[in-house]
Amino acid sequence: MTERAAPYYCPYCGDEDLRPSEEGHGAWECGACNRAFRLAFLGLLAAGLRRTPEHRTEPDHTHREAPR
Ligand SMILES: [Zn+2]
């Protein structure tokens, strides 16, 4: 386990072309959309860790019918 968490995908464009930023600790740059962002650890959730079931069925809140 490494000290810093490395993002796998750009949170803005979803690309994998991420590189550590010169801005400092936890800062990353996306080579695809040229955005720079910073990851920050906010703390542990009060509820603690929950076991993730093997077959996750997440409610599809994101699917909406586009207004015409
Ligand atoms: Zn990006």
N, CA, C, O and the ligand as a Tripos MOL2 file, in Angstrom:
@<TRIPOS>MOLECULE
protein
  273   271    69     0     0
PROTEIN
NO_CHARGES

@<TRIPOS>ATOM
      1 N           0.8560   -1.1980    0.0000 N.3       1 MET1
      2 CA          0.0000    0.0000    0.0000 C.3       1 MET1
      3 C           0.8850    1.2390    0.0000 C.2       1 MET1
      4 O           1.8160    1.3560    0.7970 O.2       1 MET1
      5 N           0.5870    2.1370   -0.8840 N.am      2 THR2
      6 CA          1.4090    3.3270   -1.0250 C.3       2 THR2
      7 C           0.8720    4.4670   -0.1720 C.2       2 THR2
      8 O          -0.2530    4.4290    0.3290 O.2       2 THR2
      9 N           1.7030    5.4640   -0.0270 N.am      3 GLU3
     10 CA          1.3310    6.5800    0.8280 C.3       3 GLU3
     11 C           0.1950    7.3850    0.2310 C.2       3 GLU3
     12 O          -0.7270    7.8040    0.9300 O.2       3 GLU3
     13 N           0.2750    7.5880   -1.0470 N.am      4 ARG4
     14 CA         -0.7440    8.4230   -1.6710 C.3       4 ARG4
     15 C          -1.6490    7.5930   -2.5480 C.2       4 ARG4
     16 O          -1.2450    6.5830   -3.1250 O.2       4 ARG4
     17 N          -2.8530    8.0360   -2.6300 N.am      5 ALA5
     18 CA         -3.8170    7.3320   -3.4560 C.3       5 ALA5
     19 C          -3.7130    7.8320   -4.8840 C.2       5 ALA5
     20 O          -3.7080    9.0380   -5.1310 O.2       5 ALA5
     21 N          -3.6310    6.9190   -5.8040 N.am      6 ALA6
     22 CA         -3.5340    7.3040   -7.2010 C.3       6 ALA6
     23 C          -4.8750    7.0750   -7.8840 C.2       6 ALA6
     24 O          -5.4390    5.9820   -7.8210 O.2       6 ALA6
     25 N          -5.3660    8.0950   -8.5240 N.am      7 PRO7
     26 CA         -6.6140    7.9260   -9.2570 C.3       7 PRO7
     27 C          -6.3760    7.1250  -10.5290 C.2       7 PRO7
     28 O          -5.3220    7.2460  -11.1540 O.2       7 PRO7
     29 N          -7.3100    6.3440  -10.8970 N.am      8 TYR8
     30 CA         -7.1830    5.5540  -12.1200 C.3       8 TYR8
     31 C          -7.7720    6.2890  -13.3230 C.2       8 TYR8
     32 O          -7.3190    6.1320  -14.4570 O.2       8 TYR8
     33 N          -8.7720    7.0780  -13.0490 N.am      9 TYR9
     34 CA         -9.4420    7.7720  -14.1440 C.3       9 TYR9
     35 C          -9.6190    9.2350  -13.7840 C.2       9 TYR9
     36 O          -9.8020    9.5820  -12.6170 O.2       9 TYR9
     37 N          -9.5630   10.0670  -14.7720 N.am     10 CYS10
     38 CA         -9.8310   11.4780  -14.5650 C.3      10 CYS10
     39 C         -11.2910   11.6520  -14.1650 C.2      10 CYS10
     40 O         -12.1800   11.1460  -14.8500 O.2      10 CYS10
     41 N         -11.5540   12.3580  -13.0660 N.am     11 PRO11
     42 CA        -12.9410   12.5410  -12.6320 C.3      11 PRO11
     43 C         -13.7320   13.4700  -13.5540 C.2      11 PRO11
     44 O         -14.9500   13.5850  -13.4170 O.2      11 PRO11
     45 N         -13.0560   14.1240  -14.4800 N.am     12 TYR12
     46 CA        -13.7460   15.0800  -15.3490 C.3      12 TYR12
     47 C         -14.0320   14.5140  -16.7320 C.2      12 TYR12
     48 O         -15.1140   14.7080  -17.2860 O.2      12 TYR12
     49 N         -13.0480   13.8150  -17.2780 N.am     13 CYS13
     50 CA        -13.2660   13.3060  -18.6220 C.3      13 CYS13
     51 C         -13.1680   11.7850  -18.6740 C.2      13 CYS13
     52 O         -13.5050   11.1790  -19.6910 O.2      13 CYS13
     53 N         -12.7100   11.1650  -17.5890 N.am     14 GLY14
     54 CA        -12.6820    9.7150  -17.5470 C.3      14 GLY14
     55 C         -11.4730    9.0960  -18.2150 C.2      14 GLY14
     56 O         -11.4010    7.8750  -18.3490 O.2      14 GLY14
     57 N         -10.5300    9.9060  -18.6310 N.am     15 ASP15
     58 CA         -9.3640    9.3590  -19.2960 C.3      15 ASP15
     59 C          -8.3830    8.7990  -18.2740 C.2      15 ASP15
     60 O          -8.4340    9.1290  -17.0890 O.2      15 ASP15
     61 N          -7.5000    7.9520  -18.7580 N.am     16 GLU16
     62 CA         -6.5290    7.3300  -17.8640 C.3      16 GLU16
     63 C          -5.1600    7.9910  -17.9470 C.2      16 GLU16
     64 O          -4.2100    7.5400  -17.3070 O.2      16 GLU16
     65 N          -5.0570    9.0380  -18.7200 N.am     17 ASP17
     66 CA         -3.7690    9.7010  -18.9120 C.3      17 ASP17
     67 C          -3.5170   10.6850  -17.7740 C.2      17 ASP17
     68 O          -3.5450   11.9010  -17.9660 O.2      17 ASP17
     69 N          -3.2740   10.1410  -16.5980 N.am     18 LEU18
     70 CA         -3.0610   10.9800  -15.4290 C.3      18 LEU18
     71 C          -1.6000   10.9560  -15.0340 C.2      18 LEU18
     72 O          -0.9220    9.9330  -15.1350 O.2      18 LEU18
     73 N          -1.1320   12.1020  -14.5830 N.am     19 ARG19
     74 CA          0.2460   12.1710  -14.1100 C.3      19 ARG19
     75 C           0.2930   13.0680  -12.8850 C.2      19 ARG19
     76 O          -0.5100   13.9920  -12.7570 O.2      19 ARG19
     77 N           1.2370   12.7960  -11.9770 N.am     20 PRO20
     78 CA          1.3630   13.6500  -10.7930 C.3      20 PRO20
     79 C           1.6500   15.0850  -11.1920 C.2      20 PRO20
     80 O           2.4210   15.3460  -12.1160 O.2      20 PRO20
     81 N           1.0300   15.9990  -10.4930 N.am     21 SER21
     82 CA          1.2010   17.4100  -10.8250 C.3      21 SER21
     83 C           2.3390   18.0130  -10.0400 C.2      21 SER21
     84 O           2.7060   17.5330   -8.9670 O.2      21 SER21
     85 N           2.8890   19.0700  -10.5920 N.am     22 GLU22
     86 CA          3.9310   19.8110   -9.8950 C.3      22 GLU22
     87 C           3.3590   20.6020   -8.7270 C.2      22 GLU22
     88 O           4.0970   21.1290   -7.8950 O.2      22 GLU22
     89 N           2.0410   20.6770   -8.6790 N.am     23 GLU23
     90 CA          1.4020   21.4860   -7.6390 C.3      23 GLU23
     91 C           1.6400   20.9290   -6.2470 C.2      23 GLU23
     92 O           1.5340   21.6530   -5.2570 O.2      23 GLU23
     93 N           1.9590   19.6580   -6.1700 N.am     24 GLY24
     94 CA          2.2830   19.1200   -4.8600 C.3      24 GLY24
     95 C           1.5500   17.8270   -4.5560 C.2      24 GLY24
     96 O           1.0690   17.1280   -5.4480 O.2      24 GLY24
     97 N           1.4830   17.5410   -3.2930 N.am     25 HIS25
     98 CA          0.9570   16.2650   -2.8310 C.3      25 HIS25
     99 C          -0.5170   16.1170   -3.1850 C.2      25 HIS25
    100 O          -1.3390   16.9890   -2.9010 O.2      25 HIS25
    101 N          -0.8150   15.0220   -3.7930 N.am     26 GLY26
    102 CA         -2.2090   14.7080   -4.1010 C.3      26 GLY26
    103 C          -2.7390   15.4160   -5.3260 C.2      26 GLY26
    104 O          -3.9160   15.2830   -5.6600 O.2      26 GLY26
    105 N          -1.8850   16.1660   -5.9990 N.am     27 ALA27
    106 CA         -2.3370   16.8890   -7.1780 C.3      27 ALA27
    107 C          -2.0140   16.0790   -8.4280 C.2      27 ALA27
    108 O          -0.9360   15.4960   -8.5480 O.2      27 ALA27
    109 N          -2.9470   16.0570   -9.3360 N.am     28 TRP28
    110 CA         -2.7970   15.2800  -10.5620 C.3      28 TRP28
    111 C          -3.2060   16.1220  -11.7540 C.2      28 TRP28
    112 O          -4.0050   17.0540  -11.6560 O.2      28 TRP28
    113 N          -2.6280   15.7570  -12.8700 N.am     29 GLU29
    114 CA         -2.9890   16.4330  -14.1100 C.3      29 GLU29
    115 C          -3.4750   15.4040  -15.1030 C.2      29 GLU29
    116 O          -2.9530   14.2930  -15.1860 O.2      29 GLU29
    117 N          -4.4650   15.7920  -15.8370 N.am     30 CYS30
    118 CA         -4.9980   14.9130  -16.8600 C.3      30 CYS30
    119 C          -4.4610   15.3650  -18.2140 C.2      30 CYS30
    120 O          -4.6340   16.5160  -18.6130 O.2      30 CYS30
    121 N          -3.8200   14.4550  -18.9000 N.am     31 GLY31
    122 CA         -3.2580   14.8040  -20.1910 C.3      31 GLY31
    123 C          -4.2880   14.8800  -21.2890 C.2      31 GLY31
    124 O          -4.0180   15.4110  -22.3670 O.2      31 GLY31
    125 N          -5.4700   14.3520  -21.0240 N.am     32 ALA32
    126 CA         -6.4920   14.3370  -22.0590 C.3      32 ALA32
    127 C          -7.2890   15.6360  -22.0870 C.2      32 ALA32
    128 O          -7.5740   16.1790  -23.1540 O.2      32 ALA32
    129 N          -7.6460   16.1270  -20.9030 N.am     33 CYS33
    130 CA         -8.4750   17.3410  -20.8740 C.3      33 CYS33
    131 C          -7.7200   18.5140  -20.2530 C.2      33 CYS33
    132 O          -8.2760   19.6030  -20.1100 O.2      33 CYS33
    133 N          -6.4470   18.2970  -19.8810 N.am     34 ASN34
    134 CA         -5.6060   19.3680  -19.3430 C.3      34 ASN34
    135 C          -6.1640   19.9830  -18.0680 C.2      34 ASN34
    136 O          -5.9390   21.1560  -17.7730 O.2      34 ASN34
    137 N          -6.8880   19.1760  -17.3300 N.am     35 ARG35
    138 CA         -7.3630   19.6660  -16.0380 C.3      35 ARG35
    139 C          -6.3990   19.2170  -14.9430 C.2      35 ARG35
    140 O          -5.8170   18.1350  -15.0130 O.2      35 ARG35
    141 N          -6.2470   20.0510  -13.9510 N.am     36 ALA36
    142 CA         -5.4820   19.6870  -12.7670 C.3      36 ALA36
    143 C          -6.4390   19.6140  -11.5930 C.2      36 ALA36
    144 O          -7.3260   20.4540  -11.4400 O.2      36 ALA36
    145 N          -6.2470   18.6080  -10.7740 N.am     37 PHE37
    146 CA         -7.1400   18.4740   -9.6260 C.3      37 PHE37
    147 C          -6.3460   17.8890   -8.4710 C.2      37 PHE37
    148 O          -5.2150   17.4340   -8.6400 O.2      37 PHE37
    149 N          -6.9510   17.9090   -7.3110 N.am     38 ARG38
    150 CA         -6.2720   17.4400   -6.1240 C.3      38 ARG38
    151 C          -7.1570   16.4410   -5.3890 C.2      38 ARG38
    152 O          -8.3570   16.6520   -5.2140 O.2      38 ARG38
    153 N          -6.5420   15.3690   -4.9750 N.am     39 LEU39
    154 CA         -7.2490   14.3950   -4.1660 C.3      39 LEU39
    155 C          -6.9600   14.6860   -2.7010 C.2      39 LEU39
    156 O          -5.8180   14.9340   -2.3130 O.2      39 LEU39
    157 N          -7.9940   14.6520   -1.9130 N.am     40 ALA40
    158 CA         -7.8190   14.9160   -0.4890 C.3      40 ALA40
    159 C          -8.5590   13.8680    0.3180 C.2      40 ALA40
    160 O          -9.6980   13.5170    0.0110 O.2      40 ALA40
    161 N          -7.9120   13.3830    1.3310 N.am     41 PHE41
    162 CA         -8.5440   12.4370    2.2350 C.3      41 PHE41
    163 C          -9.3340   13.2140    3.2690 C.2      41 PHE41
    164 O          -8.7750   14.0230    4.0100 O.2      41 PHE41
    165 N         -10.6270   12.9700    3.3180 N.am     42 LEU42
    166 CA        -11.4810   13.7640    4.1920 C.3      42 LEU42
    167 C         -11.6200   13.1540    5.5730 C.2      42 LEU42
    168 O         -11.9010   13.8600    6.5420 O.2      42 LEU42
    169 N         -11.4270   11.8620    5.6690 N.am     43 GLY43
    170 CA        -11.6010   11.2140    6.9630 C.3      43 GLY43
    171 C         -12.4370    9.9570    6.8070 C.2      43 GLY43
    172 O         -12.9660    9.6620    5.7350 O.2      43 GLY43
    173 N         -12.5370    9.2380    7.8870 N.am     44 LEU44
    174 CA        -13.3060    8.0010    7.8490 C.3      44 LEU44
    175 C         -14.7740    8.2970    8.0700 C.2      44 LEU44
    176 O         -15.1450    9.2230    8.7910 O.2      44 LEU44
    177 N         -15.5780    7.5020    7.4440 N.am     45 LEU45
    178 CA        -17.0070    7.6490    7.6410 C.3      45 LEU45
    179 C         -17.3870    7.1670    9.0340 C.2      45 LEU45
    180 O         -16.8000    6.2270    9.5690 O.2      45 LEU45
    181 N         -18.3630    7.8220    9.5960 N.am     46 ALA46
    182 CA        -18.7750    7.4670   10.9500 C.3      46 ALA46
    183 C         -19.3340    6.0500   10.9960 C.2      46 ALA46
    184 O         -19.2220    5.3590   12.0090 O.2      46 ALA46
    185 N         -19.9320    5.6310    9.8990 N.am     47 ALA47
    186 CA        -20.5450    4.3070    9.8730 C.3      47 ALA47
    187 C         -19.5020    3.2070    9.7750 C.2      47 ALA47
    188 O         -19.8080    2.0340    9.9890 O.2      47 ALA47
    189 N         -18.2750    3.5800    9.4520 N.am     48 GLY48
    190 CA        -17.2360    2.5780    9.3470 C.3      48 GLY48
    191 C         -17.2880    1.8610    8.0190 C.2      48 GLY48
    192 O         -18.0820    2.1870    7.1360 O.2      48 GLY48
    193 N         -16.4340    0.8910    7.9050 N.am     49 LEU49
    194 CA        -16.3580    0.1620    6.6470 C.3      49 LEU49
    195 C         -17.5060   -0.8270    6.5310 C.2      49 LEU49
    196 O         -17.8910   -1.4950    7.4900 O.2      49 LEU49
    197 N         -18.0170   -0.8880    5.3600 N.am     50 ARG50
    198 CA        -19.0870   -1.8530    5.0980 C.3      50 ARG50
    199 C         -18.5850   -2.8800    4.1210 C.2      50 ARG50
    200 O         -17.8230   -2.5780    3.2040 O.2      50 ARG50
    201 N         -19.0150   -4.0690    4.3280 N.am     51 ARG51
    202 CA        -18.6420   -5.1150    3.3900 C.3      51 ARG51
    203 C         -19.3700   -4.9050    2.0790 C.2      51 ARG51
    204 O         -20.5660   -4.6170    2.0290 O.2      51 ARG51
    205 N         -18.6030   -5.0620    1.0350 N.am     52 THR52
    206 CA        -19.2010   -4.9150   -0.2890 C.3      52 THR52
    207 C         -19.6580   -6.2740   -0.7910 C.2      52 THR52
    208 O         -18.8480   -7.1890   -0.9390 O.2      52 THR52
    209 N         -20.9090   -6.4060   -1.0460 N.am     53 PRO53
    210 CA        -21.3880   -7.6780   -1.5950 C.3      53 PRO53
    211 C         -20.7720   -7.9410   -2.9620 C.2      53 PRO53
    212 O         -20.4320   -7.0170   -3.7010 O.2      53 PRO53
    213 N         -20.6410   -9.2060   -3.2730 N.am     54 GLU54
    214 CA        -19.9810   -9.5390   -4.5390 C.3      54 GLU54
    215 C         -20.7750   -9.0500   -5.7330 C.2      54 GLU54
    216 O         -20.2200   -8.5820   -6.7280 O.2      54 GLU54
    217 N         -22.0590   -9.1690   -5.6120 N.am     55 HIS55
    218 CA        -22.9020   -8.7400   -6.7320 C.3      55 HIS55
    219 C         -23.6400   -7.4730   -6.3170 C.2      55 HIS55
    220 O         -24.7040   -7.5090   -5.6990 O.2      55 HIS55
    221 N         -23.0350   -6.3750   -6.6800 N.am     56 ARG56
    222 CA        -23.6500   -5.1040   -6.3050 C.3      56 ARG56
    223 C         -24.7040   -4.7200   -7.3300 C.2      56 ARG56
    224 O         -24.4730   -4.7310   -8.5390 O.2      56 ARG56
    225 N         -25.8360   -4.3900   -6.8130 N.am     57 THR57
    226 CA        -26.8920   -3.8830   -7.6920 C.3      57 THR57
    227 C         -27.2080   -2.4680   -7.2230 C.2      57 THR57
    228 O         -27.9350   -2.2450   -6.2550 O.2      57 THR57
    229 N         -26.6380   -1.5460   -7.9420 N.am     58 GLU58
    230 CA        -26.8460   -0.1670   -7.5560 C.3      58 GLU58
    231 C         -28.1010    0.3770   -8.2290 C.2      58 GLU58
    232 O         -28.3530    0.1330   -9.4090 O.2      58 GLU58
    233 N         -28.8640    1.1060   -7.4640 N.am     59 PRO59
    234 CA        -30.0470    1.7300   -8.0740 C.3      59 PRO59
    235 C         -29.6410    2.7100   -9.1630 C.2      59 PRO59
    236 O         -28.6910    3.4770   -9.0080 O.2      59 PRO59
    237 N         -30.3410    2.6710  -10.2100 N.am     60 ASP60
    238 CA        -29.9640    3.4640  -11.3800 C.3      60 ASP60
    239 C         -30.5750    4.8470  -11.2750 C.2      60 ASP60
    240 O         -31.5930    5.1490  -11.8980 O.2      60 ASP60
    241 N         -29.9290    5.6820  -10.4690 N.am     61 HIS61
    242 CA        -30.4480    7.0380  -10.3050 C.3      61 HIS61
    243 C         -30.0160    7.9310  -11.4490 C.2      61 HIS61
    244 O         -30.6120    8.9790  -11.6970 O.2      61 HIS61
    245 N         -28.9750    7.5030  -12.1400 N.am     62 THR62
    246 CA        -28.4310    8.4060  -13.1420 C.3      62 THR62
    247 C         -29.2250    8.3610  -14.4340 C.2      62 THR62
    248 O         -29.1450    9.2700  -15.2600 O.2      62 THR62
    249 N         -29.9870    7.3000  -14.5960 N.am     63 HIS63
    250 CA        -30.7120    7.1740  -15.8550 C.3      63 HIS63
    251 C         -31.9760    8.0220  -15.8170 C.2      63 HIS63
    252 O         -32.9090    7.7440  -15.0640 O.2      63 HIS63
    253 N         -31.9850    9.0200  -16.6100 N.am     64 ARG64
    254 CA        -33.1780    9.8500  -16.6940 C.3      64 ARG64
    255 C         -33.5200   10.0380  -18.1620 C.2      64 ARG64
    256 O         -32.6610   10.0200  -19.0430 O.2      64 ARG64
    257 N         -34.7530   10.2130  -18.3700 N.am     65 GLU65
    258 CA        -35.1550   10.4570  -19.7390 C.3      65 GLU65
    259 C         -34.8660   11.9080  -20.0720 C.2      65 GLU65
    260 O         -35.2780   12.8270  -19.3640 O.2      65 GLU65
    261 N         -34.1630   12.0830  -21.1440 N.am     66 ALA66
    262 CA        -33.8050   13.4320  -21.5470 C.3      66 ALA66
    263 C         -35.0360   14.1960  -22.0120 C.2      66 ALA66
    264 O         -35.8380   13.6900  -22.7970 O.2      66 ALA66
    265 N         -35.1740   15.4220  -21.5170 N.am     67 PRO67
    266 CA        -36.3140   16.2390  -21.9810 C.3      67 PRO67
    267 C         -36.1670   16.5710  -23.4550 C.2      67 PRO67
    268 O         -35.0710   16.8410  -23.9480 O.2      67 PRO67
    269 N         -37.2350   16.5470  -24.1060 N.am     68 ARG68
    270 CA        -37.1840   16.8270  -25.5360 C.3      68 ARG68
    271 C         -37.6710   18.2380  -25.8300 C.2      68 ARG68
    272 O         -37.6990   18.6540  -26.9880 O.2      68 ARG68
    273 ZN         -9.4440   14.5620  -17.9520 Zn       69 ZN69
@<TRIPOS>BOND
     1     1     2 1
     2     2     3 1
     3     3     4 2
     4     3     5 am
     5     5     6 1
     6     6     7 1
     7     7     8 2
     8     7     9 am
     9     9    10 1
    10    10    11 1
    11    11    12 2
    12    11    13 am
    13    13    14 1
    14    14    15 1
    15    15    16 2
    16    15    17 am
    17    17    18 1
    18    18    19 1
    19    19    20 2
    20    19    21 am
    21    21    22 1
    22    22    23 1
    23    23    24 2
    24    23    25 am
    25    25    26 1
    26    26    27 1
    27    27    28 2
    28    27    29 am
    29    29    30 1
    30    30    31 1
    31    31    32 2
    32    31    33 am
    33    33    34 1
    34    34    35 1
    35    35    36 2
    36    35    37 am
    37    37    38 1
    38    38    39 1
    39    39    40 2
    40    39    41 am
    41    41    42 1
    42    42    43 1
    43    43    44 2
    44    43    45 am
    45    45    46 1
    46    46    47 1
    47    47    48 2
    48    47    49 am
    49    49    50 1
    50    50    51 1
    51    51    52 2
    52    51    53 am
    53    53    54 1
    54    54    55 1
    55    55    56 2
    56    55    57 am
    57    57    58 1
    58    58    59 1
    59    59    60 2
    60    59    61 am
    61    61    62 1
    62    62    63 1
    63    63    64 2
    64    63    65 am
    65    65    66 1
    66    66    67 1
    67    67    68 2
    68    67    69 am
    69    69    70 1
    70    70    71 1
    71    71    72 2
    72    71    73 am
    73    73    74 1
    74    74    75 1
    75    75    76 2
    76    75    77 am
    77    77    78 1
    78    78    79 1
    79    79    80 2
    80    79    81 am
    81    81    82 1
    82    82    83 1
    83    83    84 2
    84    83    85 am
    85    85    86 1
    86    86    87 1
    87    87    88 2
    88    87    89 am
    89    89    90 1
    90    90    91 1
    91    91    92 2
    92    91    93 am
    93    93    94 1
    94    94    95 1
    95    95    96 2
    96    95    97 am
    97    97    98 1
    98    98    99 1
    99    99   100 2
   100    99   101 am
   101   101   102 1
   102   102   103 1
   103   103   104 2
   104   103   105 am
   105   105   106 1
   106   106   107 1
   107   107   108 2
   108   107   109 am
   109   109   110 1
   110   110   111 1
   111   111   112 2
   112   111   113 am
   113   113   114 1
   114   114   115 1
   115   115   116 2
   116   115   117 am
   117   117   118 1
   118   118   119 1
   119   119   120 2
   120   119   121 am
   121   121   122 1
   122   122   123 1
   123   123   124 2
   124   123   125 am
   125   125   126 1
   126   126   127 1
   127   127   128 2
   128   127   129 am
   129   129   130 1
   130   130   131 1
   131   131   132 2
   132   131   133 am
   133   133   134 1
   134   134   135 1
   135   135   136 2
   136   135   137 am
   137   137   138 1
   138   138   139 1
   139   139   140 2
   140   139   141 am
   141   141   142 1
   142   142   143 1
   143   143   144 2
   144   143   145 am
   145   145   146 1
   146   146   147 1
   147   147   148 2
   148   147   149 am
   149   149   150 1
   150   150   151 1
   151   151   152 2
   152   151   153 am
   153   153   154 1
   154   154   155 1
   155   155   156 2
   156   155   157 am
   157   157   158 1
   158   158   159 1
   159   159   160 2
   160   159   161 am
   161   161   162 1
   162   162   163 1
   163   163   164 2
   164   163   165 am
   165   165   166 1
   166   166   167 1
   167   167   168 2
   168   167   169 am
   169   169   170 1
   170   170   171 1
   171   171   172 2
   172   171   173 am
   173   173   174 1
   174   174   175 1
   175   175   176 2
   176   175   177 am
   177   177   178 1
   178   178   179 1
   179   179   180 2
   180   179   181 am
   181   181   182 1
   182   182   183 1
   183   183   184 2
   184   183   185 am
   185   185   186 1
   186   186   187 1
   187   187   188 2
   188   187   189 am
   189   189   190 1
   190   190   191 1
   191   191   192 2
   192   191   193 am
   193   193   194 1
   194   194   195 1
   195   195   196 2
   196   195   197 am
   197   197   198 1
   198   198   199 1
   199   199   200 2
   200   199   201 am
   201   201   202 1
   202   202   203 1
   203   203   204 2
   204   203   205 am
   205   205   206 1
   206   206   207 1
   207   207   208 2
   208   207   209 am
   209   209   210 1
   210   210   211 1
   211   211   212 2
   212   211   213 am
   213   213   214 1
   214   214   215 1
   215   215   216 2
   216   215   217 am
   217   217   218 1
   218   218   219 1
   219   219   220 2
   220   219   221 am
   221   221   222 1
   222   222   223 1
   223   223   224 2
   224   223   225 am
   225   225   226 1
   226   226   227 1
   227   227   228 2
   228   227   229 am
   229   229   230 1
   230   230   231 1
   231   231   232 2
   232   231   233 am
   233   233   234 1
   234   234   235 1
   235   235   236 2
   236   235   237 am
   237   237   238 1
   238   238   239 1
   239   239   240 2
   240   239   241 am
   241   241   242 1
   242   242   243 1
   243   243   244 2
   244   243   245 am
   245   245   246 1
   246   246   247 1
   247   247   248 2
   248   247   249 am
   249   249   250 1
   250   250   251 1
   251   251   252 2
   252   251   253 am
   253   253   254 1
   254   254   255 1
   255   255   256 2
   256   255   257 am
   257   257   258 1
   258   258   259 1
   259   259   260 2
   260   259   261 am
   261   261   262 1
   262   262   263 1
   263   263   264 2
   264   263   265 am
   265   265   266 1
   266   266   267 1
   267   267   268 2
   268   267   269 am
   269   269   270 1
   270   270   271 1
   271   271   272 2
@<TRIPOS>SUBSTRUCTURE
     1 MET1         2 RESIDUE 1 A MET
     2 THR2         6 RESIDUE 1 A THR
     3 GLU3        10 RESIDUE 1 A GLU
     4 ARG4        14 RESIDUE 1 A ARG
     5 ALA5        18 RESIDUE 1 A ALA
     6 ALA6        22 RESIDUE 1 A ALA
     7 PRO7        26 RESIDUE 1 A PRO
     8 TYR8        30 RESIDUE 1 A TYR
     9 TYR9        34 RESIDUE 1 A TYR
    10 CYS10       38 RESIDUE 1 A CYS
    11 PRO11       42 RESIDUE 1 A PRO
    12 TYR12       46 RESIDUE 1 A TYR
    13 CYS13       50 RESIDUE 1 A CYS
    14 GLY14       54 RESIDUE 1 A GLY
    15 ASP15       58 RESIDUE 1 A ASP
    16 GLU16       62 RESIDUE 1 A GLU
    17 ASP17       66 RESIDUE 1 A ASP
    18 LEU18       70 RESIDUE 1 A LEU
    19 ARG19       74 RESIDUE 1 A ARG
    20 PRO20       78 RESIDUE 1 A PRO
    21 SER21       82 RESIDUE 1 A SER
    22 GLU22       86 RESIDUE 1 A GLU
    23 GLU23       90 RESIDUE 1 A GLU
    24 GLY24       94 RESIDUE 1 A GLY
    25 HIS25       98 RESIDUE 1 A HIS
    26 GLY26      102 RESIDUE 1 A GLY
    27 ALA27      106 RESIDUE 1 A ALA
    28 TRP28      110 RESIDUE 1 A TRP
    29 GLU29      114 RESIDUE 1 A GLU
    30 CYS30      118 RESIDUE 1 A CYS
    31 GLY31      122 RESIDUE 1 A GLY
    32 ALA32      126 RESIDUE 1 A ALA
    33 CYS33      130 RESIDUE 1 A CYS
    34 ASN34      134 RESIDUE 1 A ASN
    35 ARG35      138 RESIDUE 1 A ARG
    36 ALA36      142 RESIDUE 1 A ALA
    37 PHE37      146 RESIDUE 1 A PHE
    38 ARG38      150 RESIDUE 1 A ARG
    39 LEU39      154 RESIDUE 1 A LEU
    40 ALA40      158 RESIDUE 1 A ALA
    41 PHE41      162 RESIDUE 1 A PHE
    42 LEU42      166 RESIDUE 1 A LEU
    43 GLY43      170 RESIDUE 1 A GLY
    44 LEU44      174 RESIDUE 1 A LEU
    45 LEU45      178 RESIDUE 1 A LEU
    46 ALA46      182 RESIDUE 1 A ALA
    47 ALA47      186 RESIDUE 1 A ALA
    48 GLY48      190 RESIDUE 1 A GLY
    49 LEU49      194 RESIDUE 1 A LEU
    50 ARG50      198 RESIDUE 1 A ARG
    51 ARG51      202 RESIDUE 1 A ARG
    52 THR52      206 RESIDUE 1 A THR
    53 PRO53      210 RESIDUE 1 A PRO
    54 GLU54      214 RESIDUE 1 A GLU
    55 HIS55      218 RESIDUE 1 A HIS
    56 ARG56      222 RESIDUE 1 A ARG
    57 THR57      226 RESIDUE 1 A THR
    58 GLU58      230 RESIDUE 1 A GLU
    59 PRO59      234 RESIDUE 1 A PRO
    60 ASP60      238 RESIDUE 1 A ASP
    61 HIS61      242 RESIDUE 1 A HIS
    62 THR62      246 RESIDUE 1 A THR
    63 HIS63      250 RESIDUE 1 A HIS
    64 ARG64      254 RESIDUE 1 A ARG
    65 GLU65      258 RESIDUE 1 A GLU
    66 ALA66      262 RESIDUE 1 A ALA
    67 PRO67      266 RESIDUE 1 A PRO
    68 ARG68      270 RESIDUE 1 A ARG
    69 ZN69       273 GROUP 0 **** ****
